[in-house]
Amino acid sequence: MVTVRLFGMTKMLAGNQGALSLALPDGRRVKDLVTVIEAAYPKIGELLHKKKVLVSVNQDIAHEDLEVRDGDEIALLPPFAGGNP
């Protein structure tokens, strides 16, 4: 089971759920997780495919071929800005 944390627009598109718990078979990768999310939440899937949302695994930005393991914490990170000019 992996936990997918949602923020901003992704949270809103998932009916204001702050997190999703998803069961994935062993050996699955970030790209497989995206497919599972897209099946349940097509608008979130669209944002992921357009790279409008980043995927992090255990607090590191993840590449689509990174293996996702049981217990991993995934976050869907919307665009952010800020800091000093």
PyMOL Python script that loads the backbone (N, CA, C, O; Angstrom):
from pymol import cmd

cmd.read_pdbstr("""\
ATOM      1  N   MET A   1       0.853  -1.170   0.000  1.00  0.00           N
ATOM      2  CA  MET A   1       0.000   0.000   0.000  1.00  0.00           C
ATOM      3  C   MET A   1       0.901   1.236   0.000  1.00  0.00           C
ATOM      4  O   MET A   1       1.863   1.309   0.765  1.00  0.00           O
ATOM      5  N   VAL A   2       0.590   2.189  -0.848  1.00  0.00           N
ATOM      6  CA  VAL A   2       1.303   3.461  -0.858  1.00  0.00           C
ATOM      7  C   VAL A   2       0.309   4.573  -0.546  1.00  0.00           C
ATOM      8  O   VAL A   2      -0.881   4.468  -0.841  1.00  0.00           O
ATOM      9  N   THR A   3       0.819   5.625   0.050  1.00  0.00           N
ATOM     10  CA  THR A   3       0.008   6.795   0.339  1.00  0.00           C
ATOM     11  C   THR A   3       0.376   7.882  -0.652  1.00  0.00           C
ATOM     12  O   THR A   3       1.551   8.207  -0.823  1.00  0.00           O
ATOM     13  N   VAL A   4      -0.630   8.443  -1.303  1.00  0.00           N
ATOM     14  CA  VAL A   4      -0.419   9.541  -2.246  1.00  0.00           C
ATOM     15  C   VAL A   4      -1.030  10.786  -1.619  1.00  0.00           C
ATOM     16  O   VAL A   4      -2.246  10.872  -1.453  1.00  0.00           O
ATOM     17  N   ARG A   5      -0.190  11.740  -1.274  1.00  0.00           N
ATOM     18  CA  ARG A   5      -0.665  12.991  -0.677  1.00  0.00           C
ATOM     19  C   ARG A   5      -0.997  13.981  -1.783  1.00  0.00           C
ATOM     20  O   ARG A   5      -0.275  14.107  -2.772  1.00  0.00           O
ATOM     21  N   LEU A   6      -2.111  14.680  -1.588  1.00  0.00           N
ATOM     22  CA  LEU A   6      -2.608  15.619  -2.591  1.00  0.00           C
ATOM     23  C   LEU A   6      -2.618  17.031  -2.019  1.00  0.00           C
ATOM     24  O   LEU A   6      -2.913  17.239  -0.842  1.00  0.00           O
ATOM     25  N   PHE A   7      -2.290  17.994  -2.873  1.00  0.00           N
ATOM     26  CA  PHE A   7      -2.248  19.394  -2.462  1.00  0.00           C
ATOM     27  C   PHE A   7      -2.874  20.252  -3.549  1.00  0.00           C
ATOM     28  O   PHE A   7      -2.896  19.875  -4.721  1.00  0.00           O
ATOM     29  N   GLY A   8      -3.378  21.404  -3.149  1.00  0.00           N
ATOM     30  CA  GLY A   8      -3.881  22.382  -4.105  1.00  0.00           C
ATOM     31  C   GLY A   8      -4.922  21.817  -5.049  1.00  0.00           C
ATOM     32  O   GLY A   8      -5.918  21.230  -4.627  1.00  0.00           O
ATOM     33  N   MET A   9      -4.669  22.008  -6.342  1.00  0.00           N
ATOM     34  CA  MET A   9      -5.619  21.604  -7.372  1.00  0.00           C
ATOM     35  C   MET A   9      -5.874  20.099  -7.368  1.00  0.00           C
ATOM     36  O   MET A   9      -7.005  19.667  -7.590  1.00  0.00           O
ATOM     37  N   THR A  10      -4.834  19.291  -7.117  1.00  0.00           N
ATOM     38  CA  THR A  10      -5.048  17.837  -7.130  1.00  0.00           C
ATOM     39  C   THR A  10      -5.979  17.418  -6.001  1.00  0.00           C
ATOM     40  O   THR A  10      -6.799  16.515  -6.170  1.00  0.00           O
ATOM     41  N   LYS A  11      -5.853  18.069  -4.855  1.00  0.00           N
ATOM     42  CA  LYS A  11      -6.753  17.780  -3.733  1.00  0.00           C
ATOM     43  C   LYS A  11      -8.189  18.125  -4.110  1.00  0.00           C
ATOM     44  O   LYS A  11      -9.111  17.355  -3.841  1.00  0.00           O
ATOM     45  N   MET A  12      -8.371  19.278  -4.731  1.00  0.00           N
ATOM     46  CA  MET A  12      -9.706  19.706  -5.146  1.00  0.00           C
ATOM     47  C   MET A  12     -10.295  18.729  -6.173  1.00  0.00           C
ATOM     48  O   MET A  12     -11.471  18.374  -6.089  1.00  0.00           O
ATOM     49  N   LEU A  13      -9.477  18.295  -7.139  1.00  0.00           N
ATOM     50  CA  LEU A  13      -9.955  17.388  -8.186  1.00  0.00           C
ATOM     51  C   LEU A  13     -10.290  15.994  -7.653  1.00  0.00           C
ATOM     52  O   LEU A  13     -10.998  15.226  -8.305  1.00  0.00           O
ATOM     53  N   ALA A  14      -9.776  15.675  -6.468  1.00  0.00           N
ATOM     54  CA  ALA A  14     -10.068  14.377  -5.840  1.00  0.00           C
ATOM     55  C   ALA A  14     -11.152  14.514  -4.778  1.00  0.00           C
ATOM     56  O   ALA A  14     -11.226  13.704  -3.855  1.00  0.00           O
ATOM     57  N   GLY A  15     -11.987  15.531  -4.907  1.00  0.00           N
ATOM     58  CA  GLY A  15     -13.089  15.700  -3.962  1.00  0.00           C
ATOM     59  C   GLY A  15     -12.639  16.140  -2.581  1.00  0.00           C
ATOM     60  O   GLY A  15     -13.229  15.757  -1.571  1.00  0.00           O
ATOM     61  N   ASN A  16     -11.579  16.955  -2.545  1.00  0.00           N
ATOM     62  CA  ASN A  16     -11.010  17.487  -1.296  1.00  0.00           C
ATOM     63  C   ASN A  16     -10.425  16.420  -0.380  1.00  0.00           C
ATOM     64  O   ASN A  16     -10.344  16.613   0.833  1.00  0.00           O
ATOM     65  N   GLN A  17     -10.020  15.296  -0.961  1.00  0.00           N
ATOM     66  CA  GLN A  17      -9.294  14.280  -0.190  1.00  0.00           C
ATOM     67  C   GLN A  17      -7.839  14.719  -0.095  1.00  0.00           C
ATOM     68  O   GLN A  17      -7.234  15.094  -1.100  1.00  0.00           O
ATOM     69  N   GLY A  18      -7.283  14.674   1.091  1.00  0.00           N
ATOM     70  CA  GLY A  18      -5.890  15.064   1.274  1.00  0.00           C
ATOM     71  C   GLY A  18      -4.909  13.958   0.950  1.00  0.00           C
ATOM     72  O   GLY A  18      -3.718  14.213   0.768  1.00  0.00           O
ATOM     73  N   ALA A  19      -5.401  12.722   0.875  1.00  0.00           N
ATOM     74  CA  ALA A  19      -4.518  11.592   0.592  1.00  0.00           C
ATOM     75  C   ALA A  19      -5.319  10.434   0.015  1.00  0.00           C
ATOM     76  O   ALA A  19      -6.511  10.279   0.278  1.00  0.00           O
ATOM     77  N   LEU A  20      -4.630   9.634  -0.775  1.00  0.00           N
ATOM     78  CA  LEU A  20      -5.201   8.411  -1.338  1.00  0.00           C
ATOM     79  C   LEU A  20      -4.326   7.246  -0.887  1.00  0.00           C
ATOM     80  O   LEU A  20      -3.103   7.376  -0.845  1.00  0.00           O
ATOM     81  N   SER A  21      -4.921   6.132  -0.554  1.00  0.00           N
ATOM     82  CA  SER A  21      -4.176   4.905  -0.266  1.00  0.00           C
ATOM     83  C   SER A  21      -4.418   3.951  -1.420  1.00  0.00           C
ATOM     84  O   SER A  21      -5.557   3.597  -1.722  1.00  0.00           O
ATOM     85  N   LEU A  22      -3.329   3.537  -2.062  1.00  0.00           N
ATOM     86  CA  LEU A  22      -3.442   2.695  -3.252  1.00  0.00           C
ATOM     87  C   LEU A  22      -2.606   1.434  -3.092  1.00  0.00           C
ATOM     88  O   LEU A  22      -1.469   1.482  -2.622  1.00  0.00           O
ATOM     89  N   ALA A  23      -3.179   0.315  -3.487  1.00  0.00           N
ATOM     90  CA  ALA A  23      -2.449  -0.953  -3.497  1.00  0.00           C
ATOM     91  C   ALA A  23      -1.845  -1.136  -4.884  1.00  0.00           C
ATOM     92  O   ALA A  23      -2.545  -1.053  -5.893  1.00  0.00           O
ATOM     93  N   LEU A  24      -0.549  -1.385  -4.921  1.00  0.00           N
ATOM     94  CA  LEU A  24       0.148  -1.634  -6.183  1.00  0.00           C
ATOM     95  C   LEU A  24       0.919  -2.940  -6.067  1.00  0.00           C
ATOM     96  O   LEU A  24       1.523  -3.208  -5.029  1.00  0.00           O
ATOM     97  N   PRO A  25       0.909  -3.753  -7.114  1.00  0.00           N
ATOM     98  CA  PRO A  25       1.717  -4.975  -7.095  1.00  0.00           C
ATOM     99  C   PRO A  25       3.211  -4.638  -7.040  1.00  0.00           C
ATOM    100  O   PRO A  25       3.623  -3.556  -7.458  1.00  0.00           O
ATOM    101  N   ASP A  26       4.011  -5.561  -6.528  1.00  0.00           N
ATOM    102  CA  ASP A  26       5.462  -5.373  -6.487  1.00  0.00           C
ATOM    103  C   ASP A  26       6.013  -5.102  -7.878  1.00  0.00           C
ATOM    104  O   ASP A  26       5.486  -5.594  -8.876  1.00  0.00           O
ATOM    105  N   GLY A  27       7.069  -4.322  -7.927  1.00  0.00           N
ATOM    106  CA  GLY A  27       7.744  -4.048  -9.190  1.00  0.00           C
ATOM    107  C   GLY A  27       7.140  -2.920  -9.998  1.00  0.00           C
ATOM    108  O   GLY A  27       7.597  -2.646 -11.108  1.00  0.00           O
ATOM    109  N   ARG A  28       6.130  -2.263  -9.473  1.00  0.00           N
ATOM    110  CA  ARG A  28       5.501  -1.157 -10.208  1.00  0.00           C
ATOM    111  C   ARG A  28       6.359   0.092 -10.102  1.00  0.00           C
ATOM    112  O   ARG A  28       7.113   0.274  -9.146  1.00  0.00           O
ATOM    113  N   ARG A  29       6.226   0.937 -11.096  1.00  0.00           N
ATOM    114  CA  ARG A  29       7.018   2.155 -11.183  1.00  0.00           C
ATOM    115  C   ARG A  29       6.106   3.375 -11.105  1.00  0.00           C
ATOM    116  O   ARG A  29       4.882   3.251 -11.135  1.00  0.00           O
ATOM    117  N   VAL A  30       6.709   4.539 -11.006  1.00  0.00           N
ATOM    118  CA  VAL A  30       5.935   5.780 -10.926  1.00  0.00           C
ATOM    119  C   VAL A  30       4.983   5.882 -12.107  1.00  0.00           C
ATOM    120  O   VAL A  30       3.836   6.297 -11.938  1.00  0.00           O
ATOM    121  N   LYS A  31       5.440   5.509 -13.307  1.00  0.00           N
ATOM    122  CA  LYS A  31       4.554   5.612 -14.478  1.00  0.00           C
ATOM    123  C   LYS A  31       3.328   4.704 -14.335  1.00  0.00           C
ATOM    124  O   LYS A  31       2.257   5.042 -14.840  1.00  0.00           O
ATOM    125  N   ASP A  32       3.464   3.563 -13.660  1.00  0.00           N
ATOM    126  CA  ASP A  32       2.316   2.682 -13.416  1.00  0.00           C
ATOM    127  C   ASP A  32       1.364   3.316 -12.404  1.00  0.00           C
ATOM    128  O   ASP A  32       0.145   3.214 -12.537  1.00  0.00           O
ATOM    129  N   LEU A  33       1.927   3.962 -11.406  1.00  0.00           N
ATOM    130  CA  LEU A  33       1.110   4.670 -10.420  1.00  0.00           C
ATOM    131  C   LEU A  33       0.303   5.778 -11.093  1.00  0.00           C
ATOM    132  O   LEU A  33      -0.873   5.970 -10.787  1.00  0.00           O
ATOM    133  N   VAL A  34       0.937   6.502 -12.007  1.00  0.00           N
ATOM    134  CA  VAL A  34       0.238   7.561 -12.746  1.00  0.00           C
ATOM    135  C   VAL A  34      -0.948   6.977 -13.508  1.00  0.00           C
ATOM    136  O   VAL A  34      -2.015   7.589 -13.549  1.00  0.00           O
ATOM    137  N   THR A  35      -0.776   5.814 -14.105  1.00  0.00           N
ATOM    138  CA  THR A  35      -1.865   5.158 -14.837  1.00  0.00           C
ATOM    139  C   THR A  35      -3.025   4.822 -13.903  1.00  0.00           C
ATOM    140  O   THR A  35      -4.187   5.004 -14.267  1.00  0.00           O
ATOM    141  N   VAL A  36      -2.717   4.335 -12.704  1.00  0.00           N
ATOM    142  CA  VAL A  36      -3.759   4.009 -11.721  1.00  0.00           C
ATOM    143  C   VAL A  36      -4.498   5.275 -11.296  1.00  0.00           C
ATOM    144  O   VAL A  36      -5.726   5.286 -11.222  1.00  0.00           O
ATOM    145  N   ILE A  37      -3.752   6.332 -11.019  1.00  0.00           N
ATOM    146  CA  ILE A  37      -4.375   7.601 -10.616  1.00  0.00           C
ATOM    147  C   ILE A  37      -5.228   8.150 -11.748  1.00  0.00           C
ATOM    148  O   ILE A  37      -6.341   8.624 -11.518  1.00  0.00           O
ATOM    149  N   GLU A  38      -4.712   8.088 -12.964  1.00  0.00           N
ATOM    150  CA  GLU A  38      -5.442   8.602 -14.127  1.00  0.00           C
ATOM    151  C   GLU A  38      -6.770   7.868 -14.334  1.00  0.00           C
ATOM    152  O   GLU A  38      -7.763   8.484 -14.723  1.00  0.00           O
ATOM    153  N   ALA A  39      -6.792   6.571 -14.080  1.00  0.00           N
ATOM    154  CA  ALA A  39      -8.030   5.799 -14.249  1.00  0.00           C
ATOM    155  C   ALA A  39      -9.111   6.267 -13.273  1.00  0.00           C
ATOM    156  O   ALA A  39     -10.291   6.304 -13.621  1.00  0.00           O
ATOM    157  N   ALA A  40      -8.707   6.620 -12.061  1.00  0.00           N
ATOM    158  CA  ALA A  40      -9.669   7.051 -11.046  1.00  0.00           C
ATOM    159  C   ALA A  40      -9.964   8.549 -11.112  1.00  0.00           C
ATOM    160  O   ALA A  40     -11.072   8.987 -10.803  1.00  0.00           O
ATOM    161  N   TYR A  41      -8.965   9.325 -11.516  1.00  0.00           N
ATOM    162  CA  TYR A  41      -9.085  10.789 -11.542  1.00  0.00           C
ATOM    163  C   TYR A  41      -8.481  11.316 -12.846  1.00  0.00           C
ATOM    164  O   TYR A  41      -7.339  11.776 -12.853  1.00  0.00           O
ATOM    165  N   PRO A  42      -9.232  11.255 -13.943  1.00  0.00           N
ATOM    166  CA  PRO A  42      -8.695  11.629 -15.257  1.00  0.00           C
ATOM    167  C   PRO A  42      -8.103  13.034 -15.324  1.00  0.00           C
ATOM    168  O   PRO A  42      -7.109  13.244 -16.019  1.00  0.00           O
ATOM    169  N   LYS A  43      -8.679  13.983 -14.630  1.00  0.00           N
ATOM    170  CA  LYS A  43      -8.156  15.358 -14.687  1.00  0.00           C
ATOM    171  C   LYS A  43      -6.792  15.456 -14.005  1.00  0.00           C
ATOM    172  O   LYS A  43      -5.926  16.209 -14.450  1.00  0.00           O
ATOM    173  N   ILE A  44      -6.601  14.696 -12.929  1.00  0.00           N
ATOM    174  CA  ILE A  44      -5.283  14.663 -12.289  1.00  0.00           C
ATOM    175  C   ILE A  44      -4.288  13.983 -13.229  1.00  0.00           C
ATOM    176  O   ILE A  44      -3.152  14.436 -13.363  1.00  0.00           O
ATOM    177  N   GLY A  45      -4.708  12.908 -13.875  1.00  0.00           N
ATOM    178  CA  GLY A  45      -3.854  12.227 -14.847  1.00  0.00           C
ATOM    179  C   GLY A  45      -3.416  13.158 -15.960  1.00  0.00           C
ATOM    180  O   GLY A  45      -2.263  13.117 -16.391  1.00  0.00           O
ATOM    181  N   GLU A  46      -4.321  13.991 -16.422  1.00  0.00           N
ATOM    182  CA  GLU A  46      -3.995  14.957 -17.478  1.00  0.00           C
ATOM    183  C   GLU A  46      -2.912  15.928 -16.999  1.00  0.00           C
ATOM    184  O   GLU A  46      -1.975  16.229 -17.740  1.00  0.00           O
ATOM    185  N   LEU A  47      -3.037  16.412 -15.776  1.00  0.00           N
ATOM    186  CA  LEU A  47      -2.025  17.316 -15.222  1.00  0.00           C
ATOM    187  C   LEU A  47      -0.668  16.626 -15.106  1.00  0.00           C
ATOM    188  O   LEU A  47       0.368  17.234 -15.375  1.00  0.00           O
ATOM    189  N   LEU A  48      -0.675  15.366 -14.708  1.00  0.00           N
ATOM    190  CA  LEU A  48       0.574  14.614 -14.591  1.00  0.00           C
ATOM    191  C   LEU A  48       1.240  14.428 -15.950  1.00  0.00           C
ATOM    192  O   LEU A  48       2.454  14.590 -16.073  1.00  0.00           O
ATOM    193  N   HIS A  49       0.459  14.091 -16.965  1.00  0.00           N
ATOM    194  CA  HIS A  49       1.018  13.880 -18.302  1.00  0.00           C
ATOM    195  C   HIS A  49       1.554  15.167 -18.911  1.00  0.00           C
ATOM    196  O   HIS A  49       2.523  15.145 -19.670  1.00  0.00           O
ATOM    197  N   LYS A  50       0.924  16.286 -18.580  1.00  0.00           N
ATOM    198  CA  LYS A  50       1.380  17.587 -19.092  1.00  0.00           C
ATOM    199  C   LYS A  50       2.513  18.164 -18.244  1.00  0.00           C
ATOM    200  O   LYS A  50       2.988  19.269 -18.506  1.00  0.00           O
ATOM    201  N   LYS A  51       2.943  17.415 -17.229  1.00  0.00           N
ATOM    202  CA  LYS A  51       4.016  17.840 -16.320  1.00  0.00           C
ATOM    203  C   LYS A  51       3.660  19.112 -15.560  1.00  0.00           C
ATOM    204  O   LYS A  51       4.539  19.887 -15.182  1.00  0.00           O
ATOM    205  N   LYS A  52       2.359  19.321 -15.338  1.00  0.00           N
ATOM    206  CA  LYS A  52       1.891  20.466 -14.549  1.00  0.00           C
ATOM    207  C   LYS A  52       1.953  20.147 -13.057  1.00  0.00           C
ATOM    208  O   LYS A  52       1.843  21.042 -12.219  1.00  0.00           O
ATOM    209  N   VAL A  53       2.129  18.874 -12.736  1.00  0.00           N
ATOM    210  CA  VAL A  53       2.229  18.403 -11.356  1.00  0.00           C
ATOM    211  C   VAL A  53       3.440  17.475 -11.289  1.00  0.00           C
ATOM    212  O   VAL A  53       3.607  16.606 -12.144  1.00  0.00           O
ATOM    213  N   LEU A  54       4.278  17.660 -10.277  1.00  0.00           N
ATOM    214  CA  LEU A  54       5.435  16.793 -10.083  1.00  0.00           C
ATOM    215  C   LEU A  54       5.085  15.673  -9.113  1.00  0.00           C
ATOM    216  O   LEU A  54       4.228  15.830  -8.244  1.00  0.00           O
ATOM    217  N   VAL A  55       5.761  14.544  -9.276  1.00  0.00           N
ATOM    218  CA  VAL A  55       5.581  13.408  -8.370  1.00  0.00           C
ATOM    219  C   VAL A  55       6.833  13.301  -7.506  1.00  0.00           C
ATOM    220  O   VAL A  55       7.953  13.286  -8.017  1.00  0.00           O
ATOM    221  N   SER A  56       6.634  13.226  -6.196  1.00  0.00           N
ATOM    222  CA  SER A  56       7.767  12.959  -5.315  1.00  0.00           C
ATOM    223  C   SER A  56       7.524  11.627  -4.607  1.00  0.00           C
ATOM    224  O   SER A  56       6.390  11.264  -4.296  1.00  0.00           O
ATOM    225  N   VAL A  57       8.617  10.915  -4.364  1.00  0.00           N
ATOM    226  CA  VAL A  57       8.563   9.651  -3.629  1.00  0.00           C
ATOM    227  C   VAL A  57       9.508   9.794  -2.444  1.00  0.00           C
ATOM    228  O   VAL A  57      10.704  10.036  -2.606  1.00  0.00           O
ATOM    229  N   ASN A  58       8.950   9.641  -1.260  1.00  0.00           N
ATOM    230  CA  ASN A  58       9.724   9.779  -0.026  1.00  0.00           C
ATOM    231  C   ASN A  58      10.506  11.094   0.001  1.00  0.00           C
ATOM    232  O   ASN A  58      11.672  11.134   0.391  1.00  0.00           O
ATOM    233  N   GLN A  59       9.839  12.157  -0.420  1.00  0.00           N
ATOM    234  CA  GLN A  59      10.310  13.538  -0.386  1.00  0.00           C
ATOM    235  C   GLN A  59      11.396  13.862  -1.409  1.00  0.00           C
ATOM    236  O   GLN A  59      12.086  14.872  -1.269  1.00  0.00           O
ATOM    237  N   ASP A  60      11.559  13.031  -2.427  1.00  0.00           N
ATOM    238  CA  ASP A  60      12.471  13.317  -3.539  1.00  0.00           C
ATOM    239  C   ASP A  60      11.675  13.326  -4.836  1.00  0.00           C
ATOM    240  O   ASP A  60      10.817  12.468  -5.043  1.00  0.00           O
ATOM    241  N   ILE A  61      11.952  14.295  -5.717  1.00  0.00           N
ATOM    242  CA  ILE A  61      11.291  14.326  -7.019  1.00  0.00           C
ATOM    243  C   ILE A  61      11.627  13.024  -7.740  1.00  0.00           C
ATOM    244  O   ILE A  61      12.786  12.613  -7.797  1.00  0.00           O
ATOM    245  N   ALA A  62      10.604  12.385  -8.286  1.00  0.00           N
ATOM    246  CA  ALA A  62      10.758  11.036  -8.845  1.00  0.00           C
ATOM    247  C   ALA A  62      10.716  11.034 -10.367  1.00  0.00           C
ATOM    248  O   ALA A  62       9.966  11.790 -10.984  1.00  0.00           O
ATOM    249  N   HIS A  63      11.526  10.182 -10.953  1.00  0.00           N
ATOM    250  CA  HIS A  63      11.514   9.905 -12.386  1.00  0.00           C
ATOM    251  C   HIS A  63      10.467   8.820 -12.635  1.00  0.00           C
ATOM    252  O   HIS A  63      10.199   8.009 -11.749  1.00  0.00           O
ATOM    253  N   GLU A  64       9.880   8.794 -13.816  1.00  0.00           N
ATOM    254  CA  GLU A  64       8.789   7.849 -14.106  1.00  0.00           C
ATOM    255  C   GLU A  64       9.191   6.382 -14.000  1.00  0.00           C
ATOM    256  O   GLU A  64       8.323   5.525 -13.835  1.00  0.00           O
ATOM    257  N   ASP A  65      10.483   6.070 -14.089  1.00  0.00           N
ATOM    258  CA  ASP A  65      10.920   4.677 -14.007  1.00  0.00           C
ATOM    259  C   ASP A  65      11.346   4.246 -12.601  1.00  0.00           C
ATOM    260  O   ASP A  65      11.803   3.119 -12.412  1.00  0.00           O
ATOM    261  N   LEU A  66      11.200   5.130 -11.622  1.00  0.00           N
ATOM    262  CA  LEU A  66      11.537   4.778 -10.246  1.00  0.00           C
ATOM    263  C   LEU A  66      10.541   3.750  -9.717  1.00  0.00           C
ATOM    264  O   LEU A  66       9.331   3.901  -9.883  1.00  0.00           O
ATOM    265  N   GLU A  67      11.062   2.702  -9.078  1.00  0.00           N
ATOM    266  CA  GLU A  67      10.179   1.684  -8.506  1.00  0.00           C
ATOM    267  C   GLU A  67       9.478   2.232  -7.269  1.00  0.00           C
ATOM    268  O   GLU A  67      10.089   2.906  -6.439  1.00  0.00           O
ATOM    269  N   VAL A  68       8.194   1.932  -7.159  1.00  0.00           N
ATOM    270  CA  VAL A  68       7.389   2.329  -6.005  1.00  0.00           C
ATOM    271  C   VAL A  68       7.225   1.102  -5.125  1.00  0.00           C
ATOM    272  O   VAL A  68       6.801   0.043  -5.588  1.00  0.00           O
ATOM    273  N   ARG A  69       7.564   1.255  -3.850  1.00  0.00           N
ATOM    274  CA  ARG A  69       7.521   0.117  -2.929  1.00  0.00           C
ATOM    275  C   ARG A  69       6.442   0.302  -1.876  1.00  0.00           C
ATOM    276  O   ARG A  69       6.022   1.418  -1.571  1.00  0.00           O
ATOM    277  N   ASP A  70       6.011  -0.816  -1.335  1.00  0.00           N
ATOM    278  CA  ASP A  70       5.029  -0.816  -0.257  1.00  0.00           C
ATOM    279  C   ASP A  70       5.515   0.095   0.867  1.00  0.00           C
ATOM    280  O   ASP A  70       6.658  -0.014   1.311  1.00  0.00           O
ATOM    281  N   GLY A  71       4.651   0.987   1.322  1.00  0.00           N
ATOM    282  CA  GLY A  71       5.002   1.899   2.401  1.00  0.00           C
ATOM    283  C   GLY A  71       5.548   3.234   1.943  1.00  0.00           C
ATOM    284  O   GLY A  71       5.706   4.143   2.758  1.00  0.00           O
ATOM    285  N   ASP A  72       5.843   3.379   0.649  1.00  0.00           N
ATOM    286  CA  ASP A  72       6.340   4.657   0.145  1.00  0.00           C
ATOM    287  C   ASP A  72       5.285   5.742   0.305  1.00  0.00           C
ATOM    288  O   ASP A  72       4.085   5.480   0.217  1.00  0.00           O
ATOM    289  N   GLU A  73       5.747   6.951   0.537  1.00  0.00           N
ATOM    290  CA  GLU A  73       4.854   8.099   0.577  1.00  0.00           C
ATOM    291  C   GLU A  73       5.092   8.924  -0.680  1.00  0.00           C
ATOM    292  O   GLU A  73       6.190   9.419  -0.932  1.00  0.00           O
ATOM    293  N   ILE A  74       4.036   9.051  -1.448  1.00  0.00           N
ATOM    294  CA  ILE A  74       4.098   9.792  -2.707  1.00  0.00           C
ATOM    295  C   ILE A  74       3.337  11.093  -2.521  1.00  0.00           C
ATOM    296  O   ILE A  74       2.313  11.127  -1.839  1.00  0.00           O
ATOM    297  N   ALA A  75       3.834  12.157  -3.123  1.00  0.00           N
ATOM    298  CA  ALA A  75       3.115  13.430  -3.099  1.00  0.00           C
ATOM    299  C   ALA A  75       2.999  13.941  -4.524  1.00  0.00           C
ATOM    300  O   ALA A  75       3.936  13.837  -5.316  1.00  0.00           O
ATOM    301  N   LEU A  76       1.844  14.492  -4.837  1.00  0.00           N
ATOM    302  CA  LEU A  76       1.632  15.162  -6.117  1.00  0.00           C
ATOM    303  C   LEU A  76       1.768  16.650  -5.840  1.00  0.00           C
ATOM    304  O   LEU A  76       0.940  17.243  -5.148  1.00  0.00           O
ATOM    305  N   LEU A  77       2.813  17.244  -6.385  1.00  0.00           N
ATOM    306  CA  LEU A  77       3.165  18.621  -6.064  1.00  0.00           C
ATOM    307  C   LEU A  77       2.757  19.566  -7.185  1.00  0.00           C
ATOM    308  O   LEU A  77       3.274  19.476  -8.298  1.00  0.00           O
ATOM    309  N   PRO A  78       1.830  20.472  -6.890  1.00  0.00           N
ATOM    310  CA  PRO A  78       1.416  21.451  -7.892  1.00  0.00           C
ATOM    311  C   PRO A  78       2.507  22.498  -8.078  1.00  0.00           C
ATOM    312  O   PRO A  78       3.448  22.557  -7.287  1.00  0.00           O
ATOM    313  N   PRO A  79       2.393  23.324  -9.117  1.00  0.00           N
ATOM    314  CA  PRO A  79       3.386  24.389  -9.317  1.00  0.00           C
ATOM    315  C   PRO A  79       3.424  25.302  -8.088  1.00  0.00           C
ATOM    316  O   PRO A  79       2.403  25.551  -7.447  1.00  0.00           O
ATOM    317  N   PHE A  80       4.600  25.780  -7.787  1.00  0.00           N
ATOM    318  CA  PHE A  80       4.725  26.693  -6.664  1.00  0.00           C
ATOM    319  C   PHE A  80       5.710  27.793  -7.027  1.00  0.00           C
ATOM    320  O   PHE A  80       6.570  27.620  -7.890  1.00  0.00           O
ATOM    321  N   ALA A  81       5.570  28.902  -6.369  1.00  0.00           N
ATOM    322  CA  ALA A  81       6.443  30.046  -6.605  1.00  0.00           C
ATOM    323  C   ALA A  81       6.616  30.775  -5.284  1.00  0.00           C
ATOM    324  O   ALA A  81       5.872  30.556  -4.328  1.00  0.00           O
ATOM    325  N   GLY A  82       7.572  31.610  -5.255  1.00  0.00           N
ATOM    326  CA  GLY A  82       7.763  32.404  -4.056  1.00  0.00           C
ATOM    327  C   GLY A  82       9.214  32.725  -3.843  1.00  0.00           C
ATOM    328  O   GLY A  82      10.054  32.503  -4.715  1.00  0.00           O
ATOM    329  N   GLY A  83       9.494  33.240  -2.699  1.00  0.00           N
ATOM    330  CA  GLY A  83      10.859  33.630  -2.386  1.00  0.00           C
ATOM    331  C   GLY A  83      11.070  35.099  -2.655  1.00  0.00           C
ATOM    332  O   GLY A  83      10.143  35.824  -3.017  1.00  0.00           O
ATOM    333  N   ASN A  84      12.286  35.521  -2.475  1.00  0.00           N
ATOM    334  CA  ASN A  84      12.629  36.920  -2.691  1.00  0.00           C
ATOM    335  C   ASN A  84      13.001  37.166  -4.139  1.00  0.00           C
ATOM    336  O   ASN A  84      13.617  36.313  -4.779  1.00  0.00           O
ATOM    337  N   PRO A  85      12.629  38.334  -4.663  1.00  0.00           N
ATOM    338  CA  PRO A  85      12.984  38.645  -6.057  1.00  0.00           C
ATOM    339  C   PRO A  85      14.456  38.867  -6.229  1.00  0.00           C
ATOM    340  O   PRO A  85      14.914  39.137  -7.339  1.00  0.00           O
TER     341      PRO A  85
END
""", "prot")
cmd.dss("prot")
cmd.show_as("cartoon", "prot")
cmd.util.cbc("prot")
cmd.orient("prot")
